């Protein structure tokens, strides 16, 4: 790979600086850098000649920009192992894989042929079964496969399209031939990552994009969406959703990204319900029909009524809705058996029978050990094979990670021989294909790493398919590829973009101006002005609940930080009544351990405070509430700006990484105060993003309702405790109340140093211009509730009338007015309890879609909720 080439003068100048930084590749691998020869490939010459890079520092800087964009976008991949889940940034390489027009012509035509073949095989196996009856497919490989779904035999999906998305994992062998390593037919992943890769890598090399005339991606995605709408029973008026397993799935980020790009509603199984064989989306305003489900949930979890009964990811009745022709499910359930490597040797014969064609894109040689004498022939020597599972894991079959026989010790190889002999049908031997090596920029050098290319074929809804002009590249973490033949992302492989180079421009043609990726959603028929006015943004019940709690946890964390900062800052000079009030608030809020000694044992108290705040397992701790805030935000990634998500992620990490360790050390109030001050700044930014950067739809109103429920509860109880300890008539106590109400500057500006109790209570309770006065919070809460529940105005009005009206409360002029103080405290207690009742009512009415089991007139409990765990 490091050999110099005899280039044109321009290319020689462009690559001269690079040759000292090129490391040699491995033997027995095709080199994408040299195109299998001794000289640098012309495509790479053109790439670097137009890249604008002339020194290693330029590539280092652009690699840093790629990493920055990945972090900025929040692109991630969840890694599972040893029973734990870890989210890591999406590992994206700087340099793309370059595919020539000749390469792409072979790949795309072969991939489209494969899609036609797989769809025809699905139609036959779930229909007339000619392939099984004629012996072209072994029944044991099909009917015994755990992902062959007998419940769907005889079911014809709308338009007879079983496969809407096909993914093929390809590798270029040592001789330059492309081979199919595996095919993904059930719920292929990667379409979102493909777009993200192009959106990040493309802008790093705009000159190269233009010079190579790289083909755009958006046309294939638009055609795909149009195809789904053609098949839908509602046509252009269809509602299309993307069904995700949820935020714990390893590719959740790309599902969010894809939903945004295609303009789809991201849903989980609990968001959907089936009524009268039709699928509906649960929204704040009731049930909305769904016509197309683009799924990322595996077959067995799709419908607990007919498939896996313990599944919480699917939709009960979904298969029956599909049978009835009321919904398009893409891909149609039951396609998982097509992925079995044991079928690889049978596809050429199936292609001749169903298509009358020879496969143009061959699969790597594979032998199913359950067939006749295959195992007897090969069990004496496994050299050159990968041992792969024939079936996926199920109640009747077992699965395992593929193993490279040559990488096994003699003892391990003997154990595998015994295992295969005990159950030959469960094992398939695949010839090992050594993938080609593509250049990567690592550690200031151009290195060669093995790479596998995943290409996607999308249905157009009319019986045709189109290959997406590009692909998702998986690159080995090590230069030799390690012992993992399929370069697993779970095992540390990286990703790269794939550029399909266009045909050379004609001499008279103008310059091409390709863009990194067109992220506009696919177009439908134009909407009329009337339709635009009647098209509110849909808020699913699950998203609504997450938004509600996003607001509550933001406010709750903000309140905890404010109280904790006051406690730590006041620990040296606060008078006894203030100490007693703050301790009361802290214990009610769970900010100090119940066994912590009472004040003024300051070191022990501050130590307990730090420990409680940073304990991620304490259900009332700041760390725990920020974890919950992050969890809610994670379920809303399709609705939150990347900056909003980054702020929440960093706020949680700040407390976990900085406050947690402090809890294990001797209490140091300045260190604790510094962490809390930074947290206050981050929470202010999060609040600003929610207030100023989010669409004012029903989802935002629900977030606001959650915030104001939490704020009313918190402020009412703070003032109640303050009155109980006589803080309004104590200078330090009044200052503490003003700080907790975030009203210090307003009070000083408005009353200029006055110390009477009445002006203080007026600002905290009555002032309609202060966003933290109880009157303002109550008024705003009522208005948002009425706007939110316009579809159910009687229910909303009943609650609005029942909620407190602090502007009418009579305020005592001094603590000597015991009856007035008692009346105010009682009103505060009732207001706090009403917040808990309203929260329950909202959950039942808007999230669960059940009838109210109680009315606002039912006596309500009092709870100190800003340290509680209602969700």
DOLO-627726 format. One line per 5 residues: number of its first residue (from 0); their letters; for each residue x, z, y of C-alpha. Coordinates in steps of 0.5 Angstrom, whole numbers, always signed. Each point is the difference from the previous one (the first is absolute). Example, Ala and Ser with C-alpha at 12.3 -4.5 7.8 and 13.67 -1.06 7.14 Angstrom:
2
0) AS) +25 +16 -9; +2 -2 +7
This chain:
871
0) XXXXX) +0 +0 +0; +6 +1 +5; +3 -7 -1; +1 -4 +7; -4 -6 +0
5) XXXXX) +1 -7 +4; -5 +0 +5; -2 -4 +6; +4 +3 +6; -6 +3 +3
10) XXXXX) -2 +4 -6; +8 +1 -1; +0 +4 +7; -7 +3 -2; +3 +3 -7
15) XXXXX) +7 +1 +2; -1 +7 +2; -4 +2 -6; +5 -2 -6; +4 +6 +1
20) XXXXX) -6 +4 -1; -3 -3 -7; +1 +4 -6; +0 -4 -7; -6 +0 -4
25) XXXXX) -1 +1 -8; +2 -5 -5; -6 -3 -4; -5 +0 +6; -2 -5 +4
30) XXXXX) +2 +0 +7; -5 -1 +6; +6 +0 +5; +4 -5 -3; -6 -4 -4
35) XXXXX) +3 +1 -7; +6 -4 +3; +7 +2 +3; -2 -1 +8; -5 +3 +4
40) XXXXX) -7 -3 +0; -2 -4 +5; -6 +4 +2; +4 +6 +1; +5 -4 +4
45) XXXXX) -6 -2 +5; -3 +7 +0; +6 +3 +3; +2 -6 +4; -7 +1 +4
50) XXXXX) +0 +8 -1; +4 +1 +6; +4 +5 -4; +8 -1 +1; +3 +7 -3
55) XXXXX) -2 +6 -4; -2 +4 +5; -6 -5 +2; -3 +1 -8; +1 +8 +1
60) XXXXX) -4 +0 +6; -6 -4 -3; +0 +4 -6; +0 +6 +4; -6 -3 +4
65) XXXXX) -4 -2 -7; +1 +8 -2; -3 +2 +7; -6 -5 -1; -1 +3 -7
70) XXXXX) +0 +7 +3; -4 -2 +6; -6 -4 -4; +0 +6 -5; +1 -5 -6
75) XXXXX) +1 +4 -6; +0 +0 -8; -2 +6 -4; +5 +2 -5; -2 +4 -6
80) XXXXX) +4 +4 -5; +0 +7 -4; -7 +1 +2; +2 -1 +8; -2 -5 +5
85) XXXXX) +5 -1 +6; -1 -5 +5; +6 -4 +2; +1 -6 +6; -2 -7 -3
90) XXXXX) +7 -2 -2; +1 -7 +3; +6 -4 +0; +2 -4 +6; +2 -7 -3
95) XXXXX) -6 -4 -3; +0 -4 -6; +0 -8 +2; -4 -4 -5; +2 -8 +1
100) XXXXX) -6 -5 +0; +2 -2 -7; +0 +7 -2; -7 +2 +3; -3 -7 -3
105) XXXXX) +2 +2 -7; -3 +8 +1; -6 -2 +4; -3 -5 -5; +2 +4 -6
110) XXXXX) -3 +6 +3; -7 -3 +2; +0 -3 -7; +1 +7 -3; -6 +2 +4
115) XXXXX) -4 -5 -2; +2 +1 -8; -1 +8 +1; -7 -1 +3; -2 -5 -5
120) XXXXX) +3 +5 -6; -5 +5 +3; -6 -4 +0; +1 -2 -7; +2 +7 -3
125) XXXXX) -6 +3 +4; -4 -6 -2; +0 -5 -6; +7 +3 -3; +2 -7 -2
130) XXXXX) +7 +3 +1; -1 +6 -5; -4 -4 -5; +5 -6 +0; +6 +5 -1
135) XXXXX) +3 -2 +6; +0 +7 +3; +1 +6 -6; -6 +5 +1; +4 +6 -1
140) XXXXX) +4 -2 +6; -7 -1 +4; -5 +4 -3; +4 +6 -1; +3 +0 +7
145) XXXXX) -3 +6 +3; -1 -4 +6; -5 -5 -3; -7 +2 +2; -5 -1 -5
150) XXXXX) -5 +2 +5; +1 -6 +4; +0 -5 -6; -5 -6 +2; +0 +2 +8
155) XXXXX) +2 -6 +4; +2 +2 +7; -3 -3 +6; +3 -7 +1; +4 +1 -7
160) XXXXX) +6 +3 +3; +3 +5 -4; +7 +0 +4; +0 +0 +7; +7 +3 +1
165) XXXXX) +6 -2 -5; +7 +3 +1; +6 -3 -4; +6 +4 -1; +6 -6 +0
170) XXXXX) +7 +0 -1; +5 -6 +0; +4 +0 -6; +8 -1 +0; -2 -8 -1
175) XXXXX) -4 +0 +6; -7 +0 -3; -5 +4 +2; -4 +5 -5; -6 +4 -1
180) XXXXX) +2 +7 -1; -7 +3 +1; -7 -2 +2; -5 +5 +4; -7 -1 -1
185) XXXXX) -4 +6 +1; +2 +3 +7; +6 -3 +3; +4 +3 +5; +4 -2 +5
190) XXXXX) -4 -5 +5; +1 +5 +5; +7 +2 +0; +1 -8 +0; -3 +0 +7
195) XXXXX) +4 +6 +2; +6 -3 -2; -1 -6 +4; -2 +3 +6; +6 +5 +0
200) XXXXX) +6 -5 -3; -3 -7 +4; +2 +3 +7; +7 +2 -2; +1 -8 -1
205) XXXXX) -4 -4 +4; +5 -6 +1; +1 +0 -8; -8 +0 -1; +0 -6 +5
210) XXXXX) +6 -4 -3; -3 +1 -7; -7 -2 +2; -2 +6 -4; -7 +0 -3
215) XXXXX) -6 +5 +3; -4 +4 -4; -6 +1 +4; -3 -7 -3; -1 +3 -7
220) XXXXX) -3 +7 +2; -5 -4 +4; -2 -4 -6; +0 +5 -4; -5 +4 +4
225) XXXXX) -4 -6 +1; +0 -1 -8; -3 +7 +0; -5 -1 +5; -2 -7 -4
230) XXXXX) -1 +4 -6; -4 +6 +3; -8 +0 -1; +0 +1 +8; +5 -5 +2
235) XXXXX) +2 +0 +7; -4 +7 +1; +4 +4 -5; +3 +6 +0; +7 +0 -3
240) XXXXX) +3 +7 -2; +7 +2 -3; -1 +5 -6; +6 +4 +0; +2 +6 -5
245) XXXXX) +2 +4 +6; +6 +3 +4; +3 +2 -6; +1 -7 -3; +7 -2 +1
250) XXXXX) -2 -6 +4; -5 +3 +4; +4 -2 +7; -1 -8 -2; -7 +1 -2
255) XXXXX) -1 +3 +7; +4 -6 +3; -4 -5 -4; -6 +2 +2; +2 +0 +7
260) XXXXX) +2 -7 +0; -6 -3 -4; -5 +4 +4; -3 +4 -6; -3 +7 +0
265) XXXXX) +5 +5 -4; -4 +4 -5; +1 +4 -6; -5 +1 -6; -4 +6 +4
270) XXXXX) -1 -5 +6; -5 -4 -5; -6 +1 -4; -4 -5 -4; -8 +0 +1
275) XXXXX) -4 -5 -3; +6 -4 -3; +2 -1 +7; +7 +3 +3; -1 +4 +7
280) XXXXX) +5 +3 +4; -1 +7 +3; +0 +0 +7; -2 +5 +6; -6 -4 +1
285) XXXXX) -2 +0 -7; +1 -5 -6; +3 -7 +2; +0 -6 -6; +7 -2 -2
290) XXXXX) +0 -7 -3; +8 -1 -2; +5 +6 -3; +7 -2 +0; +3 +5 -4
295) XXXXX) +6 +4 -1; -3 +4 -5; +2 -1 -8; -5 -2 -5; -1 +6 -3
300) XXXXX) -2 +4 +6; -5 -5 +3; -6 +3 -3; -1 +7 -3; -7 -2 -3
305) XXXXX) +3 -5 -4; +8 +1 +0; +4 +6 +0; -5 +5 +1; +4 +5 +4
310) XXXXX) +2 -5 +5; -1 +2 +7; +3 -6 +3; -5 -5 -2; -8 -1 +2
315) XXXXX) -5 +2 -5; -4 -7 -2; +5 -5 +3; +0 -4 -6; -7 +0 -1
320) XXXXX) -1 -3 +8; +6 -5 -2; -5 -2 -6; -6 -1 +4; +4 -5 +5
325) XXXXX) +0 +5 +6; +7 +1 +1; +7 -3 +0; +5 +4 -3; +7 -3 +1
330) XXXXX) +3 +0 -5; -5 +0 -5; +0 +6 -5; +3 -1 -7; +6 -4 +2
335) XXXXX) +5 +5 -2; +2 -3 -7; +2 -6 +3; +7 +4 +2; +2 +1 -7
340) XXXXX) +7 -2 -1; -2 -2 -7; -4 -6 +2; +5 -3 +3; +2 -5 -6
345) XXXXX) -7 -2 +0; -2 -2 +7; +4 -7 -1; -5 -2 -6; -6 +3 +4
350) XXXXX) +2 -4 +6; -1 -6 -5; -6 +2 -2; -4 +2 +6; +4 -5 +5
355) XXXXX) +3 -5 -4; +6 +1 +4; +7 +3 -2; +2 +6 +4; +5 -2 +6
360) XXXXX) +2 +7 +1; +3 +3 -7; +0 +7 -1; +6 +4 -3; +0 +0 -7
365) XXXXX) -4 +5 -4; -2 +2 -7; -5 +5 -2; +2 +4 -5; -7 +0 -3
370) XXXXX) +0 -7 -2; +2 -1 -7; +7 +0 -2; +2 +0 +8; +3 +8 -1
375) XXXXX) +3 -2 -7; +4 -5 +3; +3 +4 +6; +0 +7 -2; +7 -1 -2
380) XXXXX) +3 -2 +7; -4 +2 +6; +6 -3 +5; -2 -4 +6; -7 +3 -1
385) XXXXX) -4 +4 +5; -5 +5 -4; -7 +0 +4; -7 +3 -2; -5 -5 -2
390) XXXXX) -6 +4 +2; +0 +5 +6; -1 +8 -1; -7 +2 -3; -4 +4 -4
395) XXXXX) +2 -4 -6; +7 -3 +2; +6 +2 +3; +4 -3 +5; +8 +1 +3
400) XXXXX) +5 -3 +5; +3 -6 -3; +7 +1 -3; +6 -5 +0; +2 +1 -7
405) XXXXX) +8 -2 +2; +0 +6 +5; -2 +5 -6; +5 +4 -4; +0 -2 -7
410) XXXXX) -4 +7 -2; -5 -2 +5; -1 -7 -2; -1 +3 -7; -6 +4 +2
415) XXXXX) -3 -6 +3; +0 -4 -6; -3 +6 -4; -5 +0 +6; -2 -7 +0
420) XXXXX) +0 +0 -8; -5 +5 +0; -5 -4 +5; +2 -7 +1; -6 -2 +4
425) XXXXX) +2 +5 +5; +6 -3 +2; +2 -7 +3; +8 -3 +0; +1 -4 +6
430) XXXXX) +6 -4 +1; +4 +3 +6; +1 -4 +6; +5 +2 +5; -3 -2 +7
435) XXXXX) +4 -4 +5; +4 +4 +5; -3 +0 +7; +5 +2 +6; -2 +7 +3
440) XXXXX) +4 +3 +6; +2 +7 -2; +5 +4 +3; +3 -5 +5; +1 -5 -6
445) XXXXX) -4 -6 -3; -1 +2 -7; -3 -3 -6; -6 +4 -3; -5 -3 -6
450) XXXXX) -7 -2 +3; -7 -1 -3; -5 -4 +4; -7 +2 +0; -5 -6 +2
455) XXXXX) -7 +0 +1; -6 -5 -1; -6 +1 +3; -7 -3 -1; -4 -5 +5
460) XXXXX) -6 +2 -4; -2 -7 -2; +4 -1 -6; +7 -1 +3; +6 +5 +2
465) XXXXX) +5 +0 +5; +7 +3 -1; +2 +5 +6; +7 -4 +3; +4 +6 +0
470) XXXXX) +1 +6 -5; +2 +7 -1; +7 +1 -2; +2 +6 -4; +8 +1 +0
475) XXXXX) +4 +5 -4; +3 +6 +3; +6 -2 -4; +4 -6 +0; +0 +0 -8
480) XXXXX) -8 +1 +0; +1 +6 -4; -4 +1 -6; -7 -2 +3; -2 -7 -2
485) XXXXX) -5 +0 +5; +3 +3 +6; -5 +5 +1; -2 +3 +7; -1 +7 -3
490) XXXXX) +7 +0 -3; +3 -2 +7; +0 -7 +1; -1 -3 +7; -4 -6 +3
495) XXXXX) +1 -6 +4; -4 -6 +3; +0 -7 -3; +1 -6 +4; -3 -6 -2
500) XXXXX) +4 -6 +3; -4 -6 +3; +2 -7 -1; +5 -2 +5; -3 -2 +7
505) XXXXX) +0 -8 +1; +4 -2 +6; -5 -2 +5; -4 +7 -2; +0 +6 +5
510) XXXXX) +3 +6 -1; -4 +5 -5; -2 +7 +3; -2 +4 -6; -2 +7 +1
515) XXXXX) +2 +6 -4; -7 +1 -3; -7 -1 +3; -3 +7 +0; -7 -3 +2
520) XXXXX) -6 +1 -4; -3 -6 -4; -5 -3 +4; -7 +0 -2; -6 -4 +4
525) XXXXX) +0 +2 +7; -5 +6 +2; -5 -1 +5; +0 +4 +6; -6 +4 -2
530) XXXXX) +3 +1 -7; +6 +3 +3; -4 +5 +4; -3 +2 -7; +6 +1 -4
535) XXXXX) +3 +7 +1; +6 +2 -4; -2 +2 -7; +3 +8 -1; -1 +1 -7
540) XXXXX) -2 +7 -2; +7 +2 -3; +4 -2 +6; -5 +3 +4; +1 +7 -3
545) XXXXX) +8 -1 +1; -1 -2 +7; -5 +7 +1; +6 +4 -3; +5 -4 +3
550) XXXXX) -3 +3 +7; -1 +7 -3; +7 +0 -3; +4 -2 +6; -4 +5 +5
555) XXXXX) +1 +5 -5; +8 -1 -1; +0 +0 +8; -4 +6 +0; +5 +4 -5
560) XXXXX) +6 -3 +4; -3 +3 +7; -1 +7 -3; +6 +0 -4; +4 -2 +7
565) XXXXX) -3 +5 +4; +1 +6 -6; +8 -2 +0; +1 -1 +7; -4 +7 +2
570) XXXXX) +4 +4 -6; +4 +4 +5; -4 +2 +6; -8 +0 -2; -4 +6 +2
575) XXXXX) -3 +3 -6; -7 -2 +1; +3 -8 +0; +4 +2 -6; -6 +3 -4
580) XXXXX) -5 -7 +2; +6 -5 -2; +1 +4 -6; -8 +0 -1; +0 -8 +1
585) XXXXX) +6 -1 -4; -3 +4 -6; -6 -3 +0; +3 -7 +0; +5 +1 -5
590) XXXXX) +6 -1 +4; +3 +7 -3; +0 +3 -7; -6 +5 -1; +6 +5 -2
595) XXXXX) +4 -1 +6; +1 +6 +4; -4 +1 +6; +3 -1 +7; +5 +2 +3
600) XXXXX) +4 -1 -6; +2 -7 +3; +6 -2 -4; -4 +1 -6; -6 -3 +3
605) XXXXX) +3 -7 +3; +4 +0 -7; -7 +0 -3; -3 -5 +5; +6 -5 -2
610) XXXXX) -1 +1 -7; -8 -1 +0; +1 -6 +5; +5 -4 -4; -3 +1 -7
615) XXXXX) -3 -6 -2; -4 +3 -6; -4 +5 +5; -7 -3 +1; +0 +3 +7
620) XXXXX) +7 -2 +2; +3 -5 +5; +4 -4 -5; -7 +0 -5; -4 -2 +6
625) XXXXX) +5 -6 +2; +0 -2 -7; -7 +0 +0; +0 -4 +6; +5 -5 -3
630) XXXXX) -4 -1 -6; -7 -2 +4; +5 -5 +4; +2 -3 -6; -7 -1 -2
635) XXXXX) -1 -4 +6; +6 -4 +1; -4 -6 +1; -3 +3 +6; +6 +3 +3
640) XXXXX) +5 -3 +4; +7 +0 -3; +3 +5 +6; -6 +5 -1; +2 +0 -7
645) XXXXX) +7 +1 +1; -2 +6 +5; -4 +3 -5; +6 -1 -6; +5 +3 +5
650) XXXXX) -4 +6 +2; -1 +2 -7; +8 -1 -2; +2 +4 +6; -4 +6 -2
655) XXXXX) +2 -1 -7; +7 -1 +1; +2 +4 +6; -5 +6 -1; +0 +1 -7
660) XXXXX) +7 +1 +0; +0 +5 +5; -5 +4 -4; +5 +1 -5; +5 +3 +5
665) XXXXX) +0 +6 +5; -5 -1 +5; +3 -3 +6; -6 +0 +6; +4 -6 +4
670) XXXXX) +1 -4 -6; -8 +0 -2; -2 -1 +7; +4 -6 +1; -3 -3 -7
675) XXXXX) -7 +2 +3; +1 -3 +7; +2 -7 -3; -6 +1 -5; -4 +1 +6
680) XXXXX) +3 -7 +3; -2 -4 -6; -7 +3 -1; -1 -2 +8; +2 -7 -2
685) XXXXX) -4 +0 -6; -6 +2 +4; +2 -5 +5; +0 -6 -5; -7 +3 -2
690) XXXXX) -3 +0 +7; +3 -6 +3; +2 -5 -6; -6 +0 -5; -6 -4 +0
695) XXXXX) -6 +3 +3; -5 -1 -6; -3 +5 -4; +6 +2 -4; +3 +2 +6
700) XXXXX) -6 +4 +2; +0 +4 -6; +8 +1 +1; -2 +3 +7; -6 +4 -3
705) XXXXX) +5 +3 -5; +5 +2 +5; -6 +3 +5; -3 +4 -6; +7 +3 -1
710) XXXXX) +2 +1 +7; -7 +4 +1; +1 +4 -6; +7 +2 +2; -1 +1 +7
715) XXXXX) -6 +4 -1; +3 +5 -4; +6 +0 +4; -4 +2 +6; -4 +5 -5
720) XXXXX) +6 +4 -2; +3 +0 +7; -6 +3 +3; +0 +5 -6; +7 +2 +2
725) XXXXX) -1 +0 +8; +4 -6 +1; -4 -3 +6; +2 +6 +5; +7 +1 -2
730) XXXXX) +5 -5 +3; +4 -2 -6; -6 +0 -4; -4 -5 +5; +7 -4 +0
735) XXXXX) +0 +0 -8; -8 -3 +0; +2 -5 +5; +6 -3 -4; -4 +0 -6
740) XXXXX) -6 -4 +4; +6 -4 +3; -3 +1 +7; +6 +4 +3; +1 -5 +5
745) XXXXX) -7 -2 +2; -2 +8 +1; +6 +1 +5; -2 -7 +4; -7 +2 +0
750) XXXXX) +0 +8 +1; +7 +1 +3; +2 +6 -3; -6 +4 +0; -1 +5 -6
755) XXXXX) -7 +1 -1; -3 -1 -6; -6 -4 +2; +4 -6 +2; +4 +0 -6
760) XXXXX) -6 +0 -4; -4 -5 +4; +6 -5 -1; +1 +2 -8; -8 -1 -1
765) XXXXX) -4 -3 +5; +5 -5 +4; -3 -7 -2; +6 -4 +2; +5 +4 -4
770) XXXXX) +1 -4 -7; +1 +7 -3; -5 +4 +3; -6 +2 -5; -5 -3 +4
775) XXXXX) +4 -7 +0; +1 +0 -7; -7 +2 -2; -3 -6 +5; +5 -5 -3
780) XXXXX) -1 +2 -7; -8 -1 +1; +1 -7 +3; +5 -2 -5; -5 +2 -6
785) XXXXX) -6 -3 +3; +4 -7 +1; +3 +1 -7; -7 +1 -3; -4 -5 +3
790) XXXXX) -3 -3 -6; -2 +7 -2; -2 +3 +7; -5 +5 -2; +5 +4 -4
795) XXXXX) +6 -1 +5; -5 +2 +6; -2 +6 -4; +7 +2 -1; +2 -1 +7
800) XXXXX) -6 +4 +2; +2 +6 -4; +8 +0 +2; +2 +5 +5; -1 -1 +8
805) XXXXX) +6 +4 +3; -2 -3 +7; -6 +5 +0; +3 +6 -3; +0 +6 +5
810) XXXXX) +8 +2 +1; +1 +8 +1; +4 +1 +7; +4 +6 -3; +2 +3 -7
815) XXXXX) -4 +6 +3; -7 -5 -1; +0 +2 -8; -7 -3 -1; +3 -6 +3
820) XXXXX) +6 +0 -4; -4 +1 -6; -5 -6 +1; +6 -5 +2; +4 +3 -7
825) XXXXX) -7 -1 -4; -1 -7 +3; +8 -2 -1; -2 +2 -8; -6 -4 +0
830) XXXXX) +4 -6 +3; +6 +1 -5; -5 +1 -6; -4 -7 +2; +6 -4 +0
835) XXXXX) +1 +2 -8; -8 -2 -1; +1 -7 +4; +6 -1 -4; -4 +1 -7
840) XXXXX) -6 -4 +3; +5 -6 +2; +3 +0 -7; -7 -1 -4; -3 -5 +5
845) XXXXX) +6 -4 +2; +5 +0 -6; -4 +2 -6; -7 -4 +1; -4 +5 -2
850) XXXXX) -6 +4 +3; +1 +6 +4; -1 +6 -4; -1 +4 +6; -2 +0 +7
855) XXXXX) +4 +2 +7; -5 +6 +0; +3 +3 -6; +4 +6 +1; +7 -2 +1
860) XXXXX) +7 +4 -2; +5 +1 +4; +7 -2 -2; +7 +0 +3; +1 -8 -2
865) XXXXX) +6 -2 +4; +5 +3 -5; -5 -1 -6; -1 -5 -6; -6 -4 +1
870) X) +2 -7 -3
